[in-house]
Amino acid sequence: MFASNLPTVTAADVPADAYLLDVREADEWAAGHAPDAHHLPMMEVPARLAEIPADADVVVVCRSGGRSGQVVGYLMNNGWDNVRNLDGGMRQWAAAGRPLASENGHPARVI
């Protein structure tokens, strides 16, 4: 795992204009996500690289930081130098009091 030397950002320090890339599965996304996030499941990233900005601040997030760390490493190995991992993932996002939205009609939560 290469998570230790990856660029990270804390939930409190995510810039308002960052492109928040949520790489969790569909059920996790539906239960609760950042309101302005973009959903792109981890396994679809290689086929959908063109959707990820190369010229904007990109913050990658999953539940706790493991999967998003792998995606950050993958993107960096493919030429992205504008990506950071959300330290602690959506768990820390919620703990920091950042907003959540759901897609399933239930109160937003991190699963």
SULURMO-V379614 format. One record per backbone hydrogen bond with DSSP energy under -0.5 kcal/mol. CO is the residue of the C=O (numbers start at 1). NH is the residue of the N-H. If there is no record, write none. Layout:
CO,NH
CO,NH
This chain:
2,5
3,6
7,85
9,87
10,13
11,14
15,18
18,20
19,21
19,59
20,22
20,38
21,23
21,61
22,40
23,42
25,29
26,30
27,31
28,32
30,103
30,104
31,109
33,101
34,37
38,22
38,40
41,44
41,45
42,45
44,48
45,48
46,49
48,51
49,52
51,53
56,58
57,19
57,59
58,60
58,84
59,21
60,86
61,23
62,90
63,91
65,69
66,70
67,71
68,72
69,73
70,74
71,75
72,76
73,77
74,78
75,78
75,80
76,79
82,58
84,60
85,9
85,87
86,89
88,91
88,92
89,92
89,93
90,94
91,95
92,96
93,98
94,97
101,33
109,111
